[in-house]
Amino acid sequence: MNKFDVAIVGGGLIGASIAFELAAEKLRVVVVDRQKPGLEASWAAAGMLSPGPHAPEDEPLTPLAKESLRLYPEFVAAVEAASQQSVSFQREGAVEIFCGPHAESERDKLVASHRRLGLAAEGISSEAARKMEPALGPAVSAAAWFPDEATVEPRLLMAAVLEGASRRGVEIRQNYAVTSLRCEKGGDGERCVGIAAGENQIEAKFVVLAAGCFTGAIKSGAEKFLPASFTHPVRGQMIALHPKSARLSRVLRSERGYLVPRRDGKIVAGSTTEDTGFEKRVTAEGVRSILSAALDLMPTLAGAEIVETWSGLRPGTIDGLPILGPAAVEGLLVATGHFRNGILLAPVTAKLICDWILRGRVNLDVAKFSPARFDTAKAPSGGTRTAVTNS
């Protein structure tokens, strides 16, 4: 069958989560991916669910991130029930440490900014932090505690969402590299009616572009709605360590790096942020910088075994914010550019895209993420679209 209600381009966590939610509404959905789904940014992520901004320019994303974290327990429960697989969702909070003569003032500034944004945060002493995590390094002078933060194992979550979507009836096609959008002109203007990979065509009432940094590979039809220059790859290198005895219960981080515990006792350390194009590899410098930050946080990792190294390509955008919502042609929606927040934002992104498709509107203020914010053809006022029915 090559006729669907919705065709989703990109089988990472964003695309798969959208498919999972749409299938619950009995829509006919296909997910296509240029390779085996789930092996790009989603597979490479650490799995921190942290709604706080990484930098002041990220603050516009905070309300969306907060809402997605609120949705996460329900999302996980639905995925685990549908797939019969665990995703290792844990809400143990996170500790951020500060060192040096200005540690307390820097800590207090961060806590104040989080509270201003409605995020739970508390300044704690180095002694209190060390009671939480005894393996903390001696250089810690102050710390901040974020009790609402959580973690998930992205590879487990990715596999479970794909399995759950498949069990709900979603068709998943791998090695389907979309080369063009299929658009037709009608009485009300142009409308996107499907996708094509060479001679292979799929017809759909709605098309969702969720291909991350590979969205620009669609060379025909998409460029006038979402130019390739609006998304770009940002490489992040990672290391998995297996300590002999030391254990970690929750996320530890500093301005230099982070540690994320896994349920099997491993600890994931990251990460780099590199503008290297589509070059996905691990480098000596990347490993050195990650290990240096990791050992500052937890010196007992010096004797840990390095069990895996990898890198991934995050989907960045020209203004650092995701691209979400209807494009400037009927029937085409965009869900890309989540950068380092794709795992966190999957539930809310899925809900938003489903609301646009099913109801033609959303209940959240997401205008700042619209494709229409760029200087291209703009979506109609309000960004609404004709909803699809499951008849």
C-alpha positions as CSV (number, residue, x, y, z in Angstrom):
1,M,0.0,0.0,0.0
2,N,1.4,3.4,-1.0
3,K,-1.5,5.6,0.2
4,F,-1.4,6.9,3.8
5,D,-3.0,9.6,6.0
6,V,0.5,10.7,7.1
7,A,4.0,10.1,5.7
8,I,6.8,10.9,8.1
9,V,10.3,11.5,6.7
10,G,12.8,10.4,9.4
11,G,12.8,7.5,11.8
12,G,14.6,8.9,14.8
13,L,12.8,9.5,18.1
14,I,11.0,12.6,16.9
15,G,9.5,10.9,13.8
16,A,8.8,7.6,15.5
17,S,7.1,9.3,18.4
18,I,4.8,11.3,16.1
19,A,3.9,8.1,14.3
20,F,3.3,6.3,17.6
21,E,0.8,9.0,18.7
22,L,-0.9,9.3,15.3
23,A,-1.4,5.5,15.1
24,A,-3.3,5.7,18.4
25,E,-5.9,7.8,16.6
26,K,-6.2,5.0,14.0
27,L,-4.6,7.0,11.2
28,R,-2.7,5.1,8.4
29,V,1.0,6.1,9.0
30,V,4.2,5.3,7.2
31,V,7.7,6.2,8.5
32,V,10.6,6.2,6.1
33,D,14.3,6.6,6.8
34,R,17.4,6.8,4.7
35,Q,18.8,3.9,6.6
36,K,17.7,1.7,9.5
37,P,15.6,4.0,11.7
38,G,16.9,5.3,15.0
39,L,20.7,5.1,14.3
40,E,21.5,8.8,14.2
41,A,21.1,11.6,16.9
42,S,18.6,9.6,18.9
43,W,20.9,6.6,19.2
44,A,23.9,8.8,20.2
45,A,22.2,10.8,22.9
46,A,22.9,10.7,26.6
47,G,19.3,10.7,27.7
48,M,19.2,13.7,30.2
49,L,15.7,15.2,30.6
50,S,16.7,18.6,31.7
51,P,14.3,21.5,30.8
52,G,16.6,24.3,32.0
53,P,18.3,26.4,29.3
54,H,21.9,25.6,28.4
55,A,22.5,29.3,27.7
56,P,20.5,32.5,27.9
57,E,19.5,32.3,24.2
58,D,17.8,28.9,25.0
59,E,15.3,30.5,27.3
60,P,12.5,30.6,24.7
61,L,12.6,26.8,24.7
62,T,11.9,26.4,28.4
63,P,8.1,26.4,28.4
64,L,8.1,23.7,25.7
65,A,10.7,21.7,27.5
66,K,8.8,21.9,30.8
67,E,5.6,20.7,29.1
68,S,7.5,17.8,27.5
69,L,9.0,16.8,30.8
70,R,5.5,16.9,32.4
71,L,4.2,14.6,29.6
72,Y,7.1,12.1,29.9
73,P,5.7,9.7,32.5
74,E,2.5,9.2,30.5
75,F,4.5,8.9,27.3
76,V,6.8,6.3,28.8
77,A,3.9,4.3,30.2
78,A,2.2,4.2,26.8
79,V,5.3,3.2,25.0
80,E,6.2,0.5,27.5
81,A,2.6,-0.9,27.4
82,A,2.5,-0.9,23.6
83,S,6.0,-2.4,23.1
84,Q,6.3,-4.6,26.2
85,Q,9.8,-3.1,26.6
86,S,11.4,-1.1,29.3
87,V,13.0,2.3,28.5
88,S,14.6,2.8,31.9
89,F,13.0,6.1,32.8
90,Q,14.2,7.4,36.1
91,R,13.5,10.6,38.0
92,E,16.5,10.9,40.4
93,G,17.2,14.6,39.8
94,A,20.5,16.2,38.8
95,V,23.4,17.9,40.6
96,E,25.4,20.6,39.0
97,I,28.8,21.5,40.6
98,F,30.8,24.7,40.8
99,C,34.4,25.2,41.6
100,G,36.7,28.1,42.2
101,P,36.5,31.4,44.2
102,H,33.2,32.4,42.7
103,A,31.4,29.1,42.9
104,E,28.7,30.1,45.3
105,S,27.8,33.3,43.4
106,E,27.7,31.4,40.1
107,R,25.6,28.7,41.7
108,D,23.1,31.3,43.1
109,K,22.8,33.0,39.7
110,L,21.9,29.7,38.0
111,V,19.4,28.7,40.7
112,A,17.8,32.2,40.5
113,S,17.5,32.0,36.7
114,H,15.9,28.5,36.9
115,R,13.4,29.6,39.5
116,R,12.5,32.7,37.4
117,L,11.6,30.2,34.6
118,G,9.4,28.2,37.0
119,L,11.9,25.3,37.3
120,A,12.6,23.6,40.6
121,A,16.2,24.4,41.8
122,E,18.0,24.6,45.1
123,G,21.4,25.8,46.1
124,I,23.2,23.2,48.3
125,S,26.7,23.0,49.9
126,S,29.5,20.8,48.6
127,E,29.0,18.6,51.7
128,A,25.3,18.0,50.9
129,A,26.2,17.2,47.3
130,R,28.8,14.7,48.4
131,K,26.2,13.0,50.6
132,M,24.2,12.5,47.5
133,E,27.1,11.4,45.4
134,P,30.1,10.3,47.6
135,A,32.4,9.9,44.6
136,L,32.3,13.6,43.8
137,G,35.7,15.2,43.4
138,P,37.5,17.4,46.0
139,A,37.4,20.6,44.0
140,V,33.7,21.1,44.4
141,S,32.9,24.3,46.3
142,A,29.2,24.6,45.8
143,A,26.4,22.8,44.0
144,A,22.8,23.1,42.7
145,W,20.1,20.5,43.0
146,F,17.4,20.0,40.4
147,P,15.0,17.5,41.8
148,D,12.6,17.2,38.9
149,E,15.1,16.2,36.3
150,A,15.1,12.7,34.9
151,T,16.9,10.3,32.5
152,V,16.0,7.7,30.0
153,E,18.1,5.3,28.0
154,P,17.7,6.6,24.4
155,R,18.6,3.4,22.7
156,L,16.0,1.5,24.7
157,L,13.5,4.2,24.2
158,M,14.1,4.3,20.5
159,A,13.7,0.6,20.1
160,A,10.5,0.6,22.2
161,V,8.9,3.5,20.3
162,L,9.5,1.8,17.0
163,E,8.2,-1.5,18.3
164,G,5.1,0.2,19.8
165,A,4.4,2.1,16.6
166,S,4.7,-1.0,14.6
167,R,2.3,-2.9,16.9
168,R,-0.1,0.0,16.5
169,G,0.0,-0.5,12.7
170,V,2.6,2.0,11.6
171,E,4.5,0.9,8.5
172,I,8.2,1.4,8.8
173,R,10.4,1.5,5.7
174,Q,14.2,1.6,5.9
175,N,16.7,2.5,3.2
176,Y,14.1,4.8,1.7
177,A,16.0,8.0,1.0
178,V,13.5,10.7,0.1
179,T,14.6,12.8,-2.8
180,S,11.6,15.0,-3.4
181,L,8.2,16.2,-2.1
182,R,5.2,15.6,-4.3
183,C,3.2,18.8,-4.6
184,E,0.1,19.6,-6.7
185,K,-1.7,22.8,-7.5
186,G,-5.4,23.1,-6.8
187,G,-8.1,25.6,-6.4
188,D,-6.8,26.8,-3.0
189,G,-3.2,26.8,-4.0
190,E,-0.4,24.3,-3.8
191,R,-0.6,21.3,-1.6
192,C,2.0,18.6,-0.6
193,V,0.5,15.2,-1.5
194,G,3.3,12.8,-0.8
195,I,7.0,12.0,-1.1
196,A,9.3,10.2,-3.6
197,A,12.5,8.2,-3.5
198,G,13.5,8.2,-7.1
199,E,10.7,6.3,-8.9
200,N,9.2,5.0,-5.6
201,Q,6.3,7.2,-4.6
202,I,4.1,7.5,-1.5
203,E,0.8,9.4,-1.5
204,A,-0.2,11.0,1.8
205,K,-2.7,13.6,3.1
206,F,0.0,15.0,5.2
207,V,3.8,14.9,5.1
208,V,6.0,15.5,8.2
209,L,9.7,16.4,7.8
210,A,11.5,15.0,10.8
211,A,14.8,14.0,9.3
212,G,17.0,16.0,11.7
213,C,20.2,17.4,10.1
214,F,19.5,15.3,7.0
215,T,16.3,17.3,6.2
216,G,18.3,19.3,3.6
217,A,19.0,16.2,1.6
218,I,15.5,16.5,0.1
219,K,16.6,18.5,-2.9
220,S,13.4,18.8,-4.8
221,G,10.3,20.6,-3.5
222,A,11.5,21.1,0.1
223,E,14.1,23.8,-0.5
224,K,11.5,26.6,-1.1
225,F,9.8,25.8,2.2
226,L,12.8,24.8,4.3
227,P,16.2,25.7,2.8
228,A,19.0,23.3,3.6
229,S,21.0,26.1,5.2
230,F,18.4,26.3,8.0
231,T,19.5,23.0,9.6
232,H,23.1,21.7,10.0
233,P,24.9,18.9,11.8
234,V,26.6,19.5,15.1
235,R,28.9,16.6,16.1
236,G,28.9,15.3,19.7
237,Q,31.3,12.7,20.9
238,M,30.5,10.4,23.8
239,I,32.2,7.8,26.0
240,A,30.7,4.9,28.1
241,L,32.7,3.9,31.2
242,H,32.4,0.9,33.4
243,P,33.8,1.6,36.9
244,K,35.1,-1.2,39.0
245,S,33.4,-0.1,42.2
246,A,32.3,3.5,42.3
247,R,28.6,4.1,41.6
248,L,26.5,7.0,40.4
249,S,22.9,7.5,41.3
250,R,22.0,10.6,39.3
251,V,23.2,13.0,36.7
252,L,26.3,15.0,37.6
253,R,27.4,18.0,35.5
254,S,29.6,21.0,35.4
255,E,30.2,23.7,32.8
256,R,32.7,21.4,31.2
257,G,30.8,18.1,30.9
258,Y,28.3,15.6,32.4
259,L,28.0,12.1,33.7
260,V,24.8,10.0,33.2
261,P,24.3,6.7,35.0
262,R,22.9,3.6,33.3
263,R,20.9,0.9,35.0
264,D,23.6,-1.7,34.2
265,G,26.2,0.3,36.2
266,K,27.9,2.0,33.2
267,I,28.3,5.7,33.1
268,V,28.0,7.8,30.0
269,A,30.3,10.8,29.8
270,G,29.9,13.7,27.3
271,S,30.1,15.7,25.3
272,T,31.7,17.7,22.5
273,T,30.0,20.3,20.4
274,E,31.7,20.5,17.0
275,D,31.0,22.1,13.7
276,T,32.5,19.5,11.4
277,G,29.8,19.0,8.8
278,F,28.6,15.4,8.3
279,E,31.9,13.9,9.5
280,K,30.9,11.5,12.2
281,R,33.9,10.0,14.1
282,V,35.6,9.9,17.4
283,T,38.8,11.9,17.9
284,A,41.7,11.9,20.3
285,E,41.0,15.5,21.3
286,G,37.3,14.8,21.8
287,V,38.1,11.8,24.1
288,R,40.7,13.8,26.0
289,S,38.3,16.7,26.7
290,I,35.5,14.4,27.8
291,L,37.7,12.4,30.1
292,S,39.2,15.5,31.7
293,A,35.8,16.8,32.6
294,A,34.6,13.4,33.8
295,L,37.6,12.9,36.1
296,D,37.1,16.4,37.6
297,L,33.5,15.4,38.4
298,M,34.3,11.9,39.6
299,P,38.0,11.1,40.1
300,T,37.4,7.4,40.9
301,L,36.6,7.0,37.2
302,A,40.4,7.0,36.5
303,G,40.4,3.2,36.8
304,A,37.2,2.6,34.9
305,E,37.2,0.6,31.7
306,I,36.3,2.5,28.5
307,V,33.7,0.2,27.0
308,E,32.5,2.3,24.1
309,T,33.1,5.5,22.2
310,W,30.8,7.0,19.6
311,S,29.7,10.2,18.0
312,G,26.4,11.6,16.6
313,L,25.2,14.5,14.6
314,R,22.7,16.8,16.4
315,P,20.3,18.7,14.2
316,G,21.2,22.4,14.8
317,T,19.4,25.4,13.3
318,I,20.5,28.9,12.4
319,D,18.9,30.5,15.5
320,G,19.4,27.5,17.9
321,L,15.6,26.8,18.2
322,P,13.7,23.8,16.7
323,I,11.5,24.2,13.6
324,L,8.0,23.1,14.4
325,G,4.7,23.4,12.6
326,P,3.0,23.9,9.3
327,A,5.2,25.0,6.3
328,A,4.1,27.4,3.7
329,V,2.3,24.8,1.6
330,E,-0.9,22.9,2.6
331,G,-0.3,19.4,3.9
332,L,3.4,19.8,4.9
333,L,4.6,20.0,8.5
334,V,8.1,20.3,10.0
335,A,9.5,18.8,13.2
336,T,13.3,19.2,13.1
337,G,16.2,21.1,14.5
338,H,15.9,19.9,18.1
339,F,19.7,20.1,18.5
340,R,20.6,18.6,21.9
341,N,17.0,18.4,23.2
342,G,15.4,15.8,20.8
343,I,15.0,13.1,23.5
344,L,13.4,15.6,26.0
345,L,11.1,17.2,23.4
346,A,9.8,14.0,21.7
347,P,6.5,13.8,23.7
348,V,5.5,17.4,23.2
349,T,6.6,17.5,19.6
350,A,4.5,14.4,18.9
351,K,1.5,16.0,20.6
352,L,1.9,19.3,18.7
353,I,2.2,17.6,15.3
354,C,-0.8,15.3,16.1
355,D,-2.9,18.4,17.1
356,W,-2.0,20.2,13.9
357,I,-2.9,17.2,11.8
358,L,-6.1,16.1,13.7
359,R,-7.5,19.5,14.7
360,G,-5.7,22.1,12.6
361,R,-4.5,24.0,15.8
362,V,-2.5,23.6,19.0
363,N,-3.1,24.9,22.5
364,L,0.5,26.0,23.2
365,D,2.2,29.2,22.0
366,V,4.8,27.9,19.6
367,A,4.9,30.8,17.1
368,K,8.6,31.3,17.9
369,F,9.4,27.8,16.5
370,S,7.4,28.2,13.3
371,P,9.0,27.7,9.9
372,A,7.4,31.0,9.1
373,R,9.9,32.8,11.2
374,F,12.5,32.6,8.5
375,D,12.6,35.0,5.5
376,T,11.0,32.6,3.1
377,A,7.4,32.1,1.9
378,K,5.4,32.3,5.1
379,A,2.7,30.1,6.4
380,P,-0.8,31.6,6.6
381,S,-1.7,33.6,9.7
382,G,-2.2,31.4,12.7
383,G,-0.4,28.5,11.1
384,T,-3.5,26.3,11.0
385,R,-4.2,23.6,8.5
386,T,-7.2,21.5,7.4
387,A,-7.3,18.5,9.8
388,V,-7.3,14.9,8.6
389,T,-10.0,12.4,9.6
390,N,-9.5,8.7,10.2
391,S,-12.4,7.7,8.1
